[in-house]
Structure formats: C-alpha cells, structure tokens
Amino acid sequence: MKAEMKERYNEYIEKFKATAPEDVQDKMKQAIQELEHSSDGKGLSEGEKAPNFKLPDANGNSIELYKQLEEGPVILTFYRGGWCPYCNMELRAYQEILDDIHDSGGELIAISPEEPDHSLSTTEKNDLQFHVVSDVGNETANQYNLVYQLPDYLVDVYKEKGLRVDEHNGDETWTLPVSATYVIDQDGTIVYEYTKEDYKDRAEPSEVLEQLKKVRV
C-alpha cells in the first residue's frame, strides 16, 4: 500500500525541525500566521464558478480549462513551484493515482507561477504525465483569489538559501499562490475545495479522488 502523502510530509517536517536553524523556522511560522490573519489567499468556495483559463503547459501546448471540462471533471491544484519540496511530494502523489483519476472520468491540471522552462524541469524530475501549466504573473491565481506577497524577511531567508523565486517566476514581485485544490464539475462549478494558508497543509490526493468519483460524468 502506498504511503499517504501526509505521512511523507510529516517525515519531512520532522527532519526540517531537526536541522533548520530555529530563527528560520520562527520566520516561516510567522509568515504563515500573518497570512492566516490577512484577507489574502482565501480562494474560492464550493458552488462558485471556476474562472476559465488558457495557459501553456511544460511543452508549450495551450491548455484551456473549459475545453478540458468538455471531456470530464477536472482536479485543479495550485502549487508554489518545483523548488518547493512539499509541492513535489504532492505532485508525485497525484501521479501515483493518475490512472485512477482517468478511470473515474477526470483529468488533472497542476498550475504554478513558474515559467514554462521551470515547469518542464518539474515535470521531468517527477516523471509527471498530467498537465503542468504556467501561470506567469499569477493572473489565473488572482482570479481564484489565491495570491499573496511573501514578506520581506522571508524573501531574505529564501535568498540566503539561494532560492530565487523571482527568477523561477520570471517577474520581480515575489508573489505566490496559496496551495489550493479544487474538483470542478463539467459545468464549471466547484464541487470541492481545499485551501490552506499553511503550505504544509494540503488535501490528501486519495481523498480528492474520492470527491472526484462523486461527480457524474
């Protein structure tokens, strides 16, 4: 039986707590708490219409949400980028159940603000067989009310670690989408959503699959 994604998360978190400097951990906790108490990144709710989008995938193909919905319901997951270990674990977990998603009549689209070249790297590194699209400038994430600004003190931490989110995203804003997952019915209605300001708290892919199975194709 495959390990659940959250089990892998917990293992990684424990290693991080044991090795990361305490001041870095404190700053990351502070950033999450500030985001939780702000009005940013709250996402859309069940029953709302999912905004359409047409974005390039890792191979330069144009992927349109509503065209995809003509074939069946869609799992749409927003992730921060291929530099994020939690995102990579999540994407690999979805790849493990991709056949089950297809057998249930659905499709999977993963979206981040990274430029297509970086999305391609993420796709190849994790051997992903689903749509990984680039939302440069977070325009689509903005429509889904998911975008937030990384605080300056966290930007400094990332830079010290050699992590240049701005270069990955092809802009200078240092903005990211909150990690969010939606199941979207064929008429464009959001029938399931999971949105958390804490990037370590994400929907379990196996549970999202169960929600997809409830949607009539």
Backbone as CSV, one residue per row, in Angstrom:
resi,resn,N_x,N_y,N_z,CA_x,CA_y,CA_z,C_x,C_y,C_z
1,MET,0.853,-1.204,0.000,0.000,0.000,0.000,0.887,1.251,0.000
2,LYS,0.558,2.177,-0.876,1.356,3.398,-0.972,1.197,4.237,0.299
3,ALA,2.290,4.879,0.683,2.214,5.777,1.841,1.373,6.991,1.476
4,GLU,0.545,7.416,2.396,-0.233,8.615,2.171,0.703,9.826,2.133
5,MET,0.321,10.818,1.361,1.172,11.994,1.193,1.475,12.654,2.531
6,LYS,0.496,12.742,3.400,0.712,13.438,4.669,1.705,12.698,5.562
7,GLU,1.814,11.389,5.391,2.842,10.650,6.118,4.218,11.110,5.656
8,ARG,4.364,11.282,4.360,5.638,11.760,3.816,5.919,13.186,4.282
9,TYR,4.869,13.997,4.300,5.023,15.362,4.801,5.547,15.359,6.236
10,ASN,4.925,14.546,7.073,5.317,14.527,8.487,6.767,14.105,8.659
11,GLU,7.215,13.138,7.867,8.611,12.716,7.927,9.537,13.861,7.542
12,TYR,9.162,14.586,6.480,9.998,15.701,6.030,10.013,16.828,7.060
13,ILE,8.847,17.114,7.636,8.742,18.182,8.631,9.618,17.877,9.841
14,GLU,9.623,16.635,10.277,10.444,16.251,11.428,11.930,16.437,11.127
15,LYS,12.342,16.088,9.918,13.743,16.286,9.529,14.075,17.776,9.473
16,PHE,13.119,18.565,8.953,13.329,20.009,8.856,13.486,20.625,10.251
17,LYS,12.640,20.213,11.175,12.701,20.736,12.536,14.029,20.395,13.215
18,ALA,14.569,19.254,12.843,15.811,18.802,13.475,17.052,19.471,12.900
19,THR,16.939,20.021,11.697,18.131,20.540,11.017,18.106,22.033,10.731
20,ALA,16.926,22.625,10.544,16.845,24.042,10.167,17.103,24.940,11.375
21,PRO,17.797,26.052,11.185,18.016,26.996,12.289,16.685,27.455,12.885
22,GLU,16.680,27.642,14.186,15.433,27.997,14.877,14.871,29.331,14.399
23,ASP,15.758,30.308,14.100,15.255,31.603,13.657,14.575,31.501,12.294
24,VAL,15.069,30.598,11.439,14.430,30.385,10.137,13.053,29.756,10.339
25,GLN,12.967,28.759,11.206,11.676,28.136,11.488,10.690,29.155,12.051
26,ASP,11.167,30.027,12.922,10.298,31.048,13.524,9.761,32.006,12.466
27,LYS,10.613,32.393,11.527,10.180,33.323,10.481,9.141,32.668,9.568
28,MET,9.321,31.394,9.267,8.350,30.694,8.429,7.007,30.558,9.135
29,LYS,7.049,30.270,10.429,5.801,30.201,11.211,5.117,31.562,11.247
30,GLN,5.916,32.615,11.442,5.368,33.965,11.497,4.672,34.334,10.194
31,ALA,5.306,33.981,9.062,4.728,34.303,7.761,3.387,33.605,7.563
32,ILE,3.299,32.339,7.999,2.036,31.602,7.879,0.962,32.244,8.742
33,GLN,1.314,32.605,9.973,0.340,33.216,10.878,-0.151,34.558,10.345
34,GLU,0.748,35.348,9.795,0.352,36.645,9.231,-0.590,36.450,8.050
35,LEU,-0.310,35.448,7.220,-1.177,35.182,6.076,-2.549,34.699,6.530
36,GLU,-2.572,33.877,7.570,-3.847,33.371,8.092,-4.722,34.503,8.611
37,HIS,-4.094,35.568,9.119,-4.849,36.684,9.685,-5.074,37.814,8.686
38,SER,-4.652,37.611,7.445,-4.871,38.625,6.411,-6.087,38.237,5.568
39,SER,-6.416,39.077,4.621,-7.535,38.784,3.722,-7.055,38.157,2.419
40,ASP,-5.762,37.892,2.322,-5.199,37.355,1.079,-5.306,35.837,1.032
41,GLY,-5.399,35.323,-0.189,-5.273,33.895,-0.410,-6.381,33.027,0.142
42,LYS,-7.592,33.541,0.226,-8.687,32.750,0.802,-9.339,31.818,-0.212
43,GLY,-9.097,32.053,-1.485,-9.593,31.148,-2.515,-11.078,31.263,-2.785
44,LEU,-11.557,30.396,-3.661,-12.979,30.327,-3.997,-13.647,29.210,-3.202
45,SER,-14.967,29.224,-3.194,-15.721,28.282,-2.363,-16.511,27.307,-3.220
46,GLU,-16.925,26.212,-2.601,-17.808,25.267,-3.277,-19.066,25.997,-3.747
47,GLY,-19.523,25.665,-4.940,-20.711,26.284,-5.507,-20.415,27.457,-6.426
48,GLU,-19.207,28.018,-6.323,-18.826,29.105,-7.219,-18.361,28.546,-8.553
49,LYS,-18.421,29.403,-9.582,-17.936,29.028,-10.903,-16.420,29.200,-10.965
50,ALA,-15.751,28.218,-11.486,-14.299,28.297,-11.651,-13.975,29.172,-12.854
51,PRO,-13.169,30.202,-12.697,-12.788,31.033,-13.845,-12.047,30.194,-14.893
52,ASN,-12.376,30.429,-16.142,-11.689,29.731,-17.215,-10.274,30.280,-17.371
53,PHE,-9.391,29.491,-17.950,-8.047,29.975,-18.260,-7.514,29.193,-19.455
54,LYS,-6.565,29.786,-20.133,-5.826,29.125,-21.210,-4.355,29.422,-20.970
55,LEU,-3.609,28.399,-20.579,-2.224,28.577,-20.170,-1.325,27.541,-20.837
56,PRO,-0.028,27.869,-21.004,0.884,26.918,-21.633,1.322,25.832,-20.664
57,ASP,1.419,24.609,-21.182,1.963,23.547,-20.349,3.475,23.484,-20.514
58,ALA,4.083,22.496,-19.902,5.537,22.411,-19.893,6.128,22.235,-21.290
59,ASN,5.307,21.750,-22.225,5.784,21.528,-23.592,5.337,22.611,-24.561
60,GLY,4.722,23.671,-24.029,4.302,24.776,-24.873,2.908,24.641,-25.458
61,ASN,2.207,23.558,-25.117,0.832,23.394,-25.581,-0.108,24.262,-24.760
62,SER,-1.145,24.771,-25.379,-2.116,25.612,-24.689,-3.206,24.744,-24.075
63,ILE,-3.379,24.862,-22.765,-4.377,24.074,-22.042,-5.477,25.014,-21.555
64,GLU,-6.702,24.740,-21.977,-7.848,25.568,-21.568,-8.751,24.750,-20.654
65,LEU,-9.052,25.316,-19.495,-9.848,24.597,-18.507,-11.186,24.145,-19.074
66,TYR,-11.935,25.068,-19.682,-13.292,24.725,-20.102,-13.300,23.760,-21.285
67,LYS,-12.259,23.752,-22.087,-12.134,22.728,-23.133,-11.929,21.364,-22.485
68,GLN,-11.112,21.343,-21.439,-10.870,20.093,-20.729,-12.143,19.593,-20.064
69,LEU,-12.959,20.508,-19.564,-14.199,20.122,-18.889,-15.204,19.493,-19.853
70,GLU,-15.050,19.736,-21.144,-15.925,19.088,-22.114,-15.722,17.579,-22.111
71,GLU,-14.529,17.153,-21.662,-14.215,15.722,-21.632,-14.592,15.068,-20.308
72,GLY,-14.662,15.870,-19.243,-14.975,15.324,-17.924,-14.563,16.296,-16.843
73,PRO,-14.853,15.976,-15.578,-14.496,16.862,-14.472,-12.974,16.963,-14.320
74,VAL,-12.544,18.024,-13.652,-11.117,18.317,-13.524,-10.739,18.507,-12.064
75,ILE,-9.627,17.899,-11.678,-8.955,18.248,-10.427,-7.946,19.331,-10.777
76,LEU,-8.078,20.484,-10.149,-7.167,21.609,-10.385,-6.421,21.895,-9.100
77,THR,-5.096,21.796,-9.149,-4.312,22.040,-7.948,-3.274,23.119,-8.202
78,PHE,-3.260,24.115,-7.344,-2.290,25.207,-7.411,-1.121,24.872,-6.481
79,TYR,0.096,24.985,-7.020,1.278,24.740,-6.187,2.258,25.883,-6.347
80,ARG,3.200,26.006,-5.423,4.083,27.164,-5.385,5.184,27.116,-6.437
81,GLY,5.732,25.932,-6.687,6.796,25.804,-7.672,7.593,24.541,-7.451
82,GLY,8.381,24.180,-8.442,9.177,22.970,-8.351,10.287,23.047,-7.327
83,TRP,10.568,24.242,-6.805,11.575,24.423,-5.758,11.037,24.019,-4.382
84,CYS,9.740,23.826,-4.296,9.079,23.544,-3.015,8.994,22.033,-2.798
85,PRO,9.640,21.484,-1.782,9.616,20.035,-1.572,8.214,19.488,-1.316
86,TYR,7.378,20.262,-0.648,6.012,19.809,-0.392,5.223,19.706,-1.702
87,CYS,5.479,20.651,-2.599,4.809,20.624,-3.907,5.213,19.384,-4.690
88,ASN,6.502,19.071,-4.672,6.970,17.902,-5.410,6.389,16.619,-4.841
89,MET,6.301,16.527,-3.533,5.687,15.340,-2.930,4.218,15.236,-3.324
90,GLU,3.539,16.379,-3.358,2.133,16.392,-3.739,1.964,15.954,-5.188
91,LEU,2.765,16.509,-6.083,2.641,16.180,-7.499,2.942,14.700,-7.746
92,ARG,3.943,14.166,-7.057,4.250,12.740,-7.215,3.108,11.867,-6.690
93,ALA,2.475,12.318,-5.612,1.344,11.557,-5.067,0.179,11.526,-6.047
94,TYR,-0.043,12.636,-6.747,-1.097,12.640,-7.770,-0.721,11.745,-8.943
95,GLN,0.554,11.746,-9.310,0.979,10.869,-10.400,0.701,9.407,-10.069
96,GLU,0.877,9.040,-8.809,0.654,7.650,-8.389,-0.797,7.211,-8.570
97,ILE,-1.735,8.158,-8.514,-3.159,7.794,-8.657,-3.742,8.314,-9.965
98,LEU,-2.883,8.689,-10.897,-3.379,9.291,-12.146,-4.267,8.325,-12.923
99,ASP,-3.901,7.045,-12.958,-4.741,6.073,-13.660,-6.133,6.006,-13.039
100,ASP,-6.196,6.083,-11.706,-7.499,6.062,-11.023,-8.306,7.311,-11.368
101,ILE,-7.629,8.451,-11.480,-8.307,9.695,-11.867,-8.907,9.551,-13.255
102,HIS,-8.114,9.020,-14.191,-8.602,8.829,-15.558,-9.724,7.791,-15.603
103,ASP,-9.591,6.718,-14.838,-10.628,5.685,-14.811,-11.945,6.234,-14.268
104,SER,-11.854,7.304,-13.456,-13.058,7.937,-12.899,-13.615,9.005,-13.829
105,GLY,-13.013,9.143,-15.001,-13.508,10.089,-15.996,-12.953,11.483,-15.855
106,GLY,-11.984,11.665,-14.962,-11.465,13.008,-14.704,-10.093,13.248,-15.306
107,GLU,-9.645,14.481,-15.172,-8.311,14.884,-15.587,-7.714,15.750,-14.495
108,LEU,-6.388,15.873,-14.520,-5.663,16.638,-13.511,-4.869,17.748,-14.182
109,ILE,-4.988,18.950,-13.628,-4.184,20.089,-14.077,-3.510,20.686,-12.853
110,ALA,-2.181,20.817,-12.915,-1.415,21.463,-11.848,-0.901,22.793,-12.369
111,ILE,-0.990,23.821,-11.553,-0.697,25.173,-12.017,0.194,25.907,-11.010
112,SER,1.219,26.566,-11.517,2.106,27.367,-10.676,2.523,28.608,-11.451
113,PRO,3.096,29.610,-10.763,3.530,30.824,-11.456,4.881,30.682,-12.140
114,GLU,5.478,29.504,-12.111,6.790,29.333,-12.712,6.729,29.420,-14.237
115,GLU,7.811,29.887,-14.831,7.913,29.932,-16.277,7.915,28.514,-16.849
116,PRO,7.506,28.356,-18.126,7.406,27.013,-18.709,8.672,26.175,-18.604
117,ASP,9.844,26.779,-18.736,11.086,26.005,-18.634,11.217,25.351,-17.270
118,HIS,10.825,26.077,-16.230,10.888,25.508,-14.878,9.790,24.465,-14.674
119,SER,8.626,24.692,-15.292,7.562,23.686,-15.218,8.001,22.401,-15.907
120,LEU,8.738,22.549,-17.015,9.246,21.377,-17.713,10.219,20.608,-16.821
121,SER,11.075,21.333,-16.105,12.010,20.682,-15.187,11.261,19.911,-14.106
122,THR,10.205,20.527,-13.576,9.386,19.871,-12.555,8.737,18.613,-13.115
123,THR,8.225,18.717,-14.333,7.562,17.585,-14.981,8.529,16.433,-15.186
124,GLU,9.718,16.744,-15.687,10.699,15.697,-15.970,11.250,15.091,-14.683
125,LYS,11.524,15.947,-13.697,12.097,15.467,-12.440,11.166,14.479,-11.735
126,ASN,9.877,14.738,-11.800,8.900,13.908,-11.099,8.189,12.911,-12.018
127,ASP,8.601,12.882,-13.298,8.014,11.971,-14.277,6.484,12.102,-14.294
128,LEU,6.021,13.336,-14.458,4.589,13.620,-14.412,3.961,13.440,-15.789
129,GLN,2.794,12.803,-15.810,2.101,12.517,-17.068,0.800,13.311,-17.196
130,PHE,0.631,14.323,-16.365,-0.566,15.157,-16.452,-0.168,16.587,-16.829
131,HIS,-1.171,17.447,-16.995,-0.933,18.823,-17.436,-0.308,19.644,-16.299
132,VAL,0.870,20.185,-16.540,1.530,21.101,-15.612,1.665,22.433,-16.343
133,VAL,0.890,23.435,-15.918,0.806,24.680,-16.678,1.415,25.850,-15.922
134,SER,1.796,26.862,-16.693,2.497,28.031,-16.151,1.571,29.240,-16.128
135,ASP,1.397,29.784,-14.941,0.569,30.975,-14.727,1.493,32.141,-14.382
136,VAL,2.315,32.541,-15.362,3.290,33.606,-15.120,2.558,34.905,-14.774
137,GLY,2.991,35.526,-13.685,2.321,36.732,-13.213,1.147,36.460,-12.298
138,ASN,0.841,35.175,-12.058,-0.252,34.787,-11.146,-1.608,35.351,-11.560
139,GLU,-1.815,35.563,-12.854,-3.078,36.148,-13.293,-4.263,35.219,-13.009
140,THR,-4.079,33.938,-13.297,-5.162,32.994,-13.017,-5.340,32.797,-11.518
141,ALA,-4.226,32.673,-10.806,-4.314,32.527,-9.344,-5.031,33.721,-8.721
142,ASN,-4.838,34.907,-9.285,-5.561,36.088,-8.811,-7.056,35.927,-9.003
143,GLN,-7.470,35.362,-10.125,-8.897,35.142,-10.378,-9.491,34.164,-9.374
144,TYR,-8.649,33.284,-8.876,-9.101,32.314,-7.871,-8.866,32.827,-6.445
145,ASN,-8.441,34.069,-6.318,-8.228,34.726,-5.025,-7.230,33.964,-4.155
146,LEU,-6.096,33.607,-4.754,-5.114,32.788,-4.046,-3.768,33.471,-3.831
147,VAL,-3.563,34.647,-4.398,-2.219,35.231,-4.419,-1.904,35.986,-3.134
148,TYR,-0.657,35.829,-2.691,-0.180,36.587,-1.540,1.269,37.012,-1.778
149,GLN,1.682,38.024,-1.040,3.032,38.569,-1.152,3.914,37.980,-0.060
150,LEU,5.051,37.418,-0.462,5.994,36.945,0.549,6.546,38.135,1.328
151,PRO,6.549,38.090,2.652,7.094,39.203,3.438,8.596,39.339,3.211
152,ASP,9.086,40.566,3.366,10.498,40.843,3.089,11.439,39.954,3.893
153,TYR,11.100,39.707,5.167,12.007,38.915,6.000,12.106,37.474,5.504
154,LEU,11.037,36.966,4.852,11.086,35.617,4.299,11.796,35.611,2.946
155,VAL,11.636,36.687,2.198,12.395,36.834,0.951,13.889,36.761,1.248
156,ASP,14.302,37.436,2.314,15.722,37.411,2.703,16.178,35.993,3.045
157,VAL,15.332,35.235,3.746,15.667,33.848,4.085,15.842,33.025,2.808
158,TYR,14.913,33.184,1.885,14.984,32.429,0.629,16.254,32.779,-0.140
159,LYS,16.555,34.065,-0.189,17.758,34.492,-0.909,19.011,33.906,-0.268
160,GLU,19.041,33.875,1.068,20.188,33.302,1.778,20.347,31.819,1.462
161,LYS,19.214,31.151,1.177,19.250,29.734,0.833,19.544,29.527,-0.656
162,GLY,19.685,30.631,-1.393,19.930,30.537,-2.828,18.685,30.284,-3.643
163,LEU,17.531,30.515,-3.038,16.260,30.273,-3.710,15.720,31.581,-4.269
164,ARG,15.754,31.727,-5.581,15.291,32.947,-6.234,13.930,32.688,-6.875
165,VAL,12.902,32.875,-6.069,11.544,32.682,-6.562,11.250,33.628,-7.718
166,ASP,11.783,34.848,-7.649,11.537,35.817,-8.709,12.082,35.326,-10.043
167,GLU,13.221,34.685,-10.036,13.792,34.175,-11.281,13.013,32.974,-11.796
168,HIS,12.543,32.128,-10.905,11.707,30.994,-11.310,10.419,31.488,-11.965
169,ASN,9.880,32.583,-11.435,8.586,33.075,-11.895,8.685,34.096,-13.021
170,GLY,9.890,34.554,-13.301,10.057,35.497,-14.405,9.511,36.874,-14.122
171,ASP,9.392,37.245,-12.848,8.987,38.613,-12.502,9.683,39.008,-11.202
172,GLU,9.423,40.210,-10.734,10.123,40.709,-9.551,9.217,40.850,-8.336
173,THR,8.061,40.230,-8.382,7.052,40.505,-7.354,7.205,39.667,-6.092
174,TRP,7.804,38.490,-6.191,7.866,37.562,-5.061,6.463,37.269,-4.511
175,THR,5.536,37.040,-5.432,4.189,36.616,-5.039,4.004,35.148,-5.377
176,LEU,3.146,34.487,-4.599,2.886,33.063,-4.769,1.399,32.789,-4.593
177,PRO,0.937,31.659,-5.112,-0.435,31.245,-4.802,-0.453,30.410,-3.524
178,VAL,-1.489,30.586,-2.737,-1.732,29.665,-1.635,-1.988,28.284,-2.231
179,SER,-1.496,27.251,-1.586,-1.748,25.894,-2.066,-3.244,25.599,-1.965
180,ALA,-3.837,25.246,-3.103,-5.286,25.029,-3.131,-5.617,23.938,-4.138
181,THR,-6.653,23.175,-3.837,-7.092,22.108,-4.733,-8.604,22.188,-4.896
182,TYR,-9.029,22.039,-6.147,-10.452,22.086,-6.479,-10.830,20.873,-7.311
183,VAL,-12.063,20.400,-7.123,-12.689,19.492,-8.072,-13.775,20.299,-8.771
184,ILE,-13.702,20.312,-10.095,-14.588,21.160,-10.889,-15.471,20.288,-11.775
185,ASP,-16.787,20.452,-11.640,-17.753,19.707,-12.437,-17.722,20.200,-13.882
186,GLN,-18.342,19.440,-14.765,-18.268,19.772,-16.193,-18.937,21.088,-16.547
187,ASP,-19.852,21.562,-15.694,-20.475,22.863,-15.971,-19.665,24.016,-15.386
188,GLY,-18.481,23.719,-14.864,-17.605,24.758,-14.321,-17.809,25.052,-12.849
189,THR,-18.711,24.309,-12.198,-18.979,24.543,-10.781,-17.930,23.850,-9.903
190,ILE,-17.439,24.573,-8.917,-16.527,23.985,-7.939,-17.354,23.133,-6.970
191,VAL,-17.082,21.835,-6.944,-17.852,20.933,-6.090,-17.044,20.489,-4.874
192,TYR,-15.758,20.841,-4.853,-14.892,20.544,-3.711,-13.740,21.528,-3.717
193,GLU,-13.381,22.004,-2.529,-12.205,22.891,-2.439,-11.473,22.627,-1.138
194,TYR,-10.161,22.798,-1.205,-9.307,22.673,-0.020,-8.245,23.745,-0.137
195,THR,-8.346,24.754,0.698,-7.438,25.899,0.641,-6.916,26.198,2.038
196,LYS,-5.601,26.172,2.202,-4.995,26.457,3.496,-3.807,27.389,3.320
197,GLU,-3.695,28.364,4.223,-2.567,29.294,4.151,-1.246,28.613,4.481
198,ASP,-1.301,27.564,5.281,-0.100,26.815,5.645,0.231,25.875,4.490
199,TYR,1.348,26.125,3.810,1.723,25.332,2.637,1.996,23.872,2.971
200,LYS,2.107,23.537,4.252,2.313,22.151,4.666,0.996,21.404,4.849
201,ASP,-0.109,22.105,4.727,-1.437,21.521,4.924,-2.145,21.475,3.570
202,ARG,-2.222,20.291,2.998,-2.812,20.140,1.668,-3.772,18.965,1.640
203,ALA,-4.650,18.998,0.672,-5.605,17.903,0.523,-4.872,16.609,0.201
204,GLU,-5.280,15.536,0.850,-4.716,14.229,0.536,-5.233,13.799,-0.840
205,PRO,-4.353,13.520,-1.808,-4.809,13.173,-3.160,-5.817,12.027,-3.195
206,SER,-5.638,11.020,-2.355,-6.588,9.909,-2.349,-7.982,10.374,-1.937
207,GLU,-8.046,11.373,-1.057,-9.343,11.912,-0.637,-9.951,12.772,-1.734
208,VAL,-9.102,13.488,-2.469,-9.593,14.276,-3.607,-10.169,13.343,-4.667
209,LEU,-9.503,12.215,-4.880,-10.007,11.221,-5.831,-11.404,10.751,-5.448
210,GLU,-11.641,10.536,-4.164,-12.969,10.108,-3.714,-14.014,11.176,-4.008
211,GLN,-13.635,12.442,-3.885,-14.556,13.530,-4.226,-14.836,13.547,-5.730
212,LEU,-13.811,13.276,-6.515,-13.997,13.230,-7.973,-14.984,12.129,-8.367
213,LYS,-14.884,11.013,-7.687,-15.750,9.886,-8.024,-17.226,10.182,-7.780
214,LYS,-17.498,11.190,-6.952,-18.900,11.562,-6.674,-19.513,12.371,-7.814
215,VAL,-18.657,12.885,-8.686,-19.137,13.722,-9.788,-19.598,12.835,-10.938
216,ARG,-20.799,13.086,-11.419,-21.307,12.293,-12.541,-20.672,12.787,-13.839
217,VAL,-20.191,11.830,-14.605,-19.565,12.170,-15.894,-20.586,11.996,-17.003
